Amino acid sequence: MSTAPAESASLSDWLDYISAVNPREIELGLERVGRVWELMGGGSPGHAVVTVAGTNGKGSCVAALEYLLAASGYTVGCYTSPHLFRFNERVRINRSEVDDEALCAAFACIEQARGDILLSYFEFATLAGLWLFREADVDVAVLEVGLGGRLDAVNIIDADVAVVTSISLDHTDWLGSDLEGIGREKAGIMRAGNPAICADPTPPNSISLHAQQIGAQLYSINSQFSVQLDESGQSWRFQGIDRQGEAVQSDPIPVSSLRPDNLAAAVQALLLLDRLRLNRVPDLGDLQVAGRLQSCVHDESGRRLLLDVAHNPAAITNLVAWLSRYRAANPQSRIALVMAVMADKDVESMTAALQTGVDIWYIAQVDLARCMPAAEVAQHVIQQGGKLAGTHSTVVGALQAALADTTEHDLIVVTGSFYTVAELDGLFRPL
């Protein structure tokens, strides 16, 4: 094992080190990380904690929680994963990424406390976020689950409110091959006597069953809270209840690239959080999350791009729905897709779902062992009748080919994984 970085080490040095400490990239379980947290002083990372799990929609819900809390005047620490371009994205305080120096100090504290206890990269990152939030004495810590829920590192912290955004098949090697089992894993973030929010309109029975078994107070979409779309489909209202059981309704909120059900779950969670008061529901229409149906401009060409980290069939279905709305509003525009996918994903279902929304395909590869070879993805596209323009060894190369083959009236979509979108770092600006 490599030697721990010196006091003068950079964040890059520390990230190299924490990547090498544990030979296992993923190691679920709370005993090791919980023990190190206690050695670091333990306790809660904030005066209140909201934990968010789900297959898709976690990022949108977390971003809404962060925005709403800041708009209401509370200090908020936000821990998310994975990052797109910089590790610092994972740990934010008051909507600003923490700096390298703070992260290095957190890693040094973890290293001193852990002794010979092995931690994964994710566990190091989680502990760093918790420590920095505790040191900053934040009002609310918002914690995004990395994988599953019950055995995820963030679950060493008791959530005052737990949120489950959606449940679908993903990470089946770790979480199980059926929705009921996956639901049980995600419901593991709930705590007895505390509110739990479910934004999945058709959740597996294991969600409500687990809440009932442990005595958590479950608030489900289309039951205790809901999203009401206006007739034009251009705006929506939140309807829910506060801690006293009083009805709450928001002003109209413009429909955006973020799903209203995930935003509504954030609103309902904060209405139930003790010691805080959500004075109003600010306009969430302009809220965007990097890499989630994000509209951008390619710097060099000035062309419009849509970036989406969708990496499972459920997320791809959401992307297809967006593309369908785009095509209806822009009937003359072609849609070109740049895609690279990890080999452990359901590539066949993903490419099949996209067939109705894509005119021409550019298949790329990311320089990772986990990435499915471009030729293999291309074969799925061809078998399903897609128009394949070619395969490329890099995402940037595929994007350049798509730019050359299309016009300013067309839309280029980049999707398939976080790694795919991350390859375009520095090449675009958000709209």
Secondary structure, DSSP 8 states (H G I E B T S, - for coil): ------TT--HHHHHHHHHHH-S-S----SHHHHHHHHHTT-S-SEEEEEEEE-SS-HHHHHHHHHHHHHHTT--EEEE--S-SS-GGGGEEETTEE--HHHHHHHHHHHHHHHTT----HHHHHHHHHHHHHHHHTEEEEEEE-SSSSTTSGGGGS--SEEEE----S--HHHH-SSHHHHHHHHHTT--TTSEEEE--SS--HHHHHHHHHHT-EEEEBTTTBEEEE-TTSSEEEEEEE-TTS-EEE---EE--SS-HHHHHHHHHHHHT-TT---------TT--BTTBSEEEEETTT--EEEEE---SHHHHHHHHHHHHHHHHH-TT--EEEEE--BTTS-HHHHHHHHTTT-SEEEE---SSTTB--HHHHHHHHHHTT--EEEE-SSHHHHHHHHHHHS-TTSEEEEESSHHHHHTTTTSEEE-
